[in-house]
C-alpha cells in the first residue's frame, strides 16, 4: 500500500542550504515563466481567436543561460528545470480534471521554498539505526547533504520533495508500505455493516461534537482540548506577534532590521501552526486507534462559511452601518484556533487507512434534541454547557448530548442507505468557438 512520509531534515553545512535555496528558486522560476507564457497565449486567444498551442514541457526558449540575468542558473543540472516544467504540466492537468484551480505564479522571495527531486538527482543512505543521509546532486554537479530521522523503515522513493518553511527543512515522499491485509473498500464495508442491527451498530459507533469551549467532545465521555501549558504559550506568542508587528510598522520596509522582525514574526506563526497540527494528530490518532469503534460520526460543518467576514452594509447616504464584524472576527479566530478542519482531514485519511467508516451527518438541531426521548425544543438548552430536556427532564452536558445525537444520526443514515460510494465524474474540456473576423 502506498503511503506518504514526512520528516524534519537538517542541512549539513552552509553549502547545502545555499544549494537548496538556489535550486528551488530556479525550479520555481521555470514554473512561473511557463505560467506567464500560458497566460499570454490565453489572452491572445480570447482577443483574436485561432488555436492554442499544446501544453508541453519545453522551457529552453524562456531564458538564455548565457545572459548575465540568468548566469546563476547555468551551473545547475538540467533536471531541475525539467522538473519545474513537469510540475507546470501536472498543474494544468489537475485544473482540467477539476481538482485544482488555474495555475498561478508562485512567490519566490520571502515565501516557503519547495524543490522536487527525481531519482537521478538524489540518493538515500542509512547512517545509523534511525538516521538517514540524503545526498543531492549528479555525477558532475555537486549538490548538498541533508540528515533526517525516520521512526520506521521505508522503501527507496522514486522522488522526494524538499520544503523549506522559515528556518526549518522537511523531506516528504511516497513509498510502498508492507501490510498483512489491505483495508476494506467502501462497498465491502457497507455490505458487511448492513447485516448488523441497530443496537449492534450503535455499539461500534462513536459521535464527535465540535465546539468553541470544548474543541472535541466524544459520545463516550472523552473530550480533547489543549493542555494548560499549550494555552499559556499560545497566549504568550499572540502577544509576541503584536509586538513584532509594531516593530515592523516602525521600521523602514525592506531594511535589515525590518527583515529581522519579520523573521521573528514568522517564528511565532510557525509555533502556533505546529501546536495546532500536533493537537490534531494526537486527537485523530486516539479516535481512530480505538479498536471497539468502526463507525465515526461527525457534523457536516461548512467551516469556510462559518469563518467568513460579514458583508458591509451601507445606508442611503453612503455611510457604512455597524455589522458586527469585530465580534465576528473574535468568533472566527476562536473557531480556527481549535483546528476543526485539520482534525477532520486527519480523521478522514486515518480512518480510511484503518478500515473504518467516517459518516458526516447534518448539523442542524443536534444540540437541541434530547438523546433519550428525541424531543426537539429550543428551551431545552438552558445554558451553553447544560442540556435539560423540556419533555422528560433528562439532564446532561450539552456537548455530550449533541455527540450522542450525532452517533445516532450516523447509524440511522447508514441503515437508511444514505451512504453511497462517491461517483467519479468524467470531465470534458469544451473547445471554445473560433472568433469570427469582421469584414
N, C-alpha and C positions, 0 to 999 in steps of 0.2 A: 504494500500500500504506500502510495506517495504521500509524504508528509513534509512540512516546512520546518526549518530550524533557523533560529536567530540567536547569535551570541555577541557579547561585548568583546571588542578587539582592542589591541594596543599596538600602535606603530612603533617599530624598533628603529629609533633614530629619527633625526630631523629630515634626512633624505627621503625616508619612506612617507612621511607626512607631506612633504612637498610634492612627491610623485603623485600621491592621491589627489591633491588639490589641482595639479596641472592636468592630469589625465581626465579627471571628472569635468574640468572646465572645457577641455577640448571636445569631449563627448557631448556635453550639453550644448556647446556652441554649434556642433554639427546638427543636432536635433533642431535647434532654434532656426538655423539657416534654412533647413528643409521646410519647417513650418511657415516661415515668411515667404519662401518661394511658392508654396502651395496657396497661400492667401492671395498672392499676386495673380496666379493663374485663375483662381475663383473669381476675383474681382473683374479680370479681363473677360472671362466667360459670361458673367452676368451682364456686362455692359455691351459687349459686341457679339456674344454667341460663339459659335464654332464648336470645337471639340477639345475636351480637356485631356491633357497628357496623362498617361498612367502613373500611378504611384509606385515608384521603384526605389532601389537602394543606391542610386548614383549620387555621389557627393563631391567628386573631384572638381567639378566645374564651379563650385560655390566659393572656393577661396584658393588663392595661389600661395603655396607654402614658401615661395621664393621672395615674396614681398616682406618688407620689414614688419608690417602689421601682424603677420602670421608666422614670423620666424620662430617663435617659441614653440610652435606645433610641429616643426619639421623633424626633431629627433624622436617623436612619438611613433609607436608602431601603428600601421595602417588599420589593424583590427579594432583599435579604439574608435576611429571614425566610422568604420563599418558598423560597429555595434550601435552607435548613435543613429545611423540610418535605419537599421533594423528596428530599433525602438520606435522611430517615427512611423514606419510602415505598420507595425503592430498597433500603434495608437489609432491609425485610421481604420484598420480592420475592426478594432473594438468599437469605433464610432459607427461604422456601417451596420454592425450587428446590434446596435442599441445598448451596448454595455457601458460605454462612456460617452462623454460629450466630445465636441470637436477639439482636436489638439491645439494647445496654445503654447506660446513661448515660455520657457522656464527662466526664472530669475537665477542668476549665477552669483553675483556679488552679494554677500551678506545673507545668503539663503542656505538651507540644508543641501549638502552635496550628495550625489549618487553616481556610482561607477559600476557599470555592468561588465563583468569579465567572463569571457568564454574559455573553453578548456585549454586552448593553445596559449593563453595568457597567464596561467597560474598553475601552481602545484601545491598540494597539501601534504605535509609530513608530520607524523606524530612524534612529539618531542619526549613526552613522558606519559603517565597513565591517562591523564585528562587534558593535557596541554598539546596544542597543535600549532604548527607554523605554516602560514600562508605565504608562499613566495610568488611575487608578481613580476612578470617580465617575459621576454623571449630569449632565444639563444644569443642574439646580437645586441638586444637592448635591455639594459638592466632596469628593474623597477624598484621594488621595495619589499620588505618583510613585515608581517603582522602576526602577532600572537593572539590566540583565543583559547578559551577553556570550554570544553564540551562535556556535559554531565553524562552523556551516553554515546556509544559508538554510532557511526554513520557510514554509509557507502560514499564512494567518490562522486561528488556532484558534477553535473555537466556544465554548470555556470554558477557564478557567485555574484551577489550584489554587495558592494561596499558602500555604506551610508555613513555620512558624517553629519551629526547634529550638534551644533555649538562645538565643544571641545571633545565630544565623545564619538567613537567609531563603533560601527556594528557590522557584522557579517551575517548575511542571510542567504539561504539556498534551499533547494528541494532535493530530497533523496528518498530512496526506497527503504521502507521500514518493514522488517520481517514480523509477521503476525501469525499466530496459530490458526486463527479463523477470521474471515472478513466479516464486518458488521452487516446486519440485515439491510436489505433495501427497504425503501418506504412501502412498496407494495407488499413485501413479505411481512413487514412489521404490522401493517394494518390488517392483513389476513389473519395473523396469529392473535392479535388483540381483539378482533371482532368475535372470537369464540368465548371471551370472558363475559361474565355477567356484571351488573352494575356494582355490586359490593366488591368483587374481585378487582375491578378497575380502580375503584376508589382506594383500595388498599395499596396499590402500586403507583399511585399518582401523588403529585406534590404541586401545590399552588404557591405562587410568588406574588406578593403585592409590593409595589414601589411607592415610596413616599418621600417627602422632604425631611421630616423629622427622623424617621427610621428609613434608611435607603431601601432595605430589602427585608421584608417580613415573610417567613415561610409558614405554611399552614400547620406544620407540626410544632410550632412554637419557637423555632430558632429565628434569630434576627442577626443581621450583619450591618455593622457601622464602623466608621473609622475609630481607631484607638484614641485615647486622650492625648498621647504623645503626638500622633499624626495631626490631630486637630490643632494643638498648640503650635506645632511647626508650620502648618498651613497658614494660620493667622499671622505668625511672625513673617513669613515670606510675603504675605499680602502687604504688610507694612513696608517691607523692603522694596516691593515693586513700586509703590507710590514714591518712596524716597528716590529711587534711581530714575523714575520718570521726571521728577522735579529737577534732578541733576541734569538730565538730558535737555530739559527745556531751558535751563540757564546757560548752557554751553553752546558754542558755535557748532552748527550741524556739519558733520564730516570731519571735525578735528579729532586729534588723538584721544583727548580726554572724553569727548562725546562717544567715541567708539568703546572706550573702556567702560563707561556707564551702561552702554547698550549691551555689552557682553555680560555684565553682571545682572542686568535685567533679564536677559535670555536664560541665565542660570536659574533665576527664580521661577520663571515659567516652566523650565525643564523639570525642576524638582516637583512642582505641583502636578505636572503631567505624569511623572514616574510614580507618585503616590497613588493617583487615581488608577493607573494601569495595574499596579501591584494589588490594590484593593479589588479590582475587577477580576484579576486572575485567581486570587485566593477565594473569592466568593463563588465564582463559577466552578472552580475545582471541587469545593465542598459539596455543591449542589449536584454536580454530575457524578461524582465518585460514590454517591450513596447507592449501594447495591440493592436496596429494597425499593428503589424508585425506577420506574420505566417510562412514566409519562410526566412531563413537566409542563405546567400551565402558567402562562404569563399574559398580562394585559397587552392588548394591541394598541400601544400608545404612539401617537404621532408627535415625537419629541421635537422635531424641527418646527412644527406648527405651534407647539406649546411654548417654545422659547423664542418665537418671533416677536419683534417690536411692534407695538400698536401703531396704526396709521395716524398720521397727523390730521387734525380736524381744524378747519378754518371757518371763521364766521363770515357774515356778509360783508363786513368792512375790510376783510383781508387779514385780520389778526388771527393767530393760532390759539385755539382753545386748549385748556388742560385735558390731556387724555390718559393720565396715569402712567406715563412712560417711565418715570423714575421708580415707582413702586413695582412696575412690571419688570424693570431691569434687575431689581433685587431678587424677585422670584425666579427669573431666568438664570441668574448666577447660582442660586441655591439648587436648582434642578441640575444644571450642568456639573456642579461640583460633586454630585452623588454618583456620577458615572453610570446612569441608567442605560444609555445606548451601548456603551462599551461593554458592560457586563452582559447585556443581552446578546451581543455579537459573539462573545466568548462562549456563552452557554450554547449558542446555536451550533458552532462548529465542534465544540467538545462533546455535545450530546449526539451529534451525527457520528462522530468517531467511536463513541461508546455504545452505539446501537440503541439510543434512547430517542423518544419521540417528544419534540417540543411543539406545543399547541398554543397559539395565540388566540385569546378569547376577546370578545367585545368588552370594552372598558366601562360603558355606562351602567350605573346603578349597582355596581359590585360593592360599593361601600355603604349603600342604603338598604340592602337586602339582608334579612336575617338568615344566618346559615343553619338555623334549626327549623323554623316554620316557613321559610321562604317568603315572609311578608315584606313588602317593599313600602317604606314610608320615610319621608324626609325627617320627621321629628324623632326618628329612632337614633339619629346621630346627635346626641345631646352636646357633645364637645368633640374636639379634634381627636382625642385619644380614647374616648369611651363610646361604646355602642350599646344601647339598651333598647330592645325590641318593644315597639308600642303595642304589639299584639300579644305575645307570650311572655314578655318580661325578661327574656334571655339577655344576660349582660356579659360582655367580653371586650377585650381590646379591639378597637376599631380596625386596625390594620390586620390583625389575625383573622377577624371575621371576614374581611374582604379577601384574604388569601384562601380561606376555606371556600368561599363562593367561587373564586377563580378555579379552584380544583374541581368543584362540582360541574362548573360550566365546561371545563376541558373534557371531562368524562362524557357529559351529555352530547357535546359536539362530536366526539369520536363515535358514540353509539348511534347518532343520527346520520352518520356517513358524511359529515361536513368536512372531513379531511381527505383531500384528494392529491395525488401526485401532481407536481407542477408540470404543466404542458410547455414544451419547448416551442416557442413561436418562431416560425421562419420569417425572416425579414427580407424584403426585396427592395433593392435600390432602384428608384424610379429615375429614368433619364429625363432631363429637362428638355423641353422643346426648343428647337433652334430658333433664335430670334430672326424675324423676317426683316430684311433690309428694304427700306422705303426707296422707291424710285425717285 
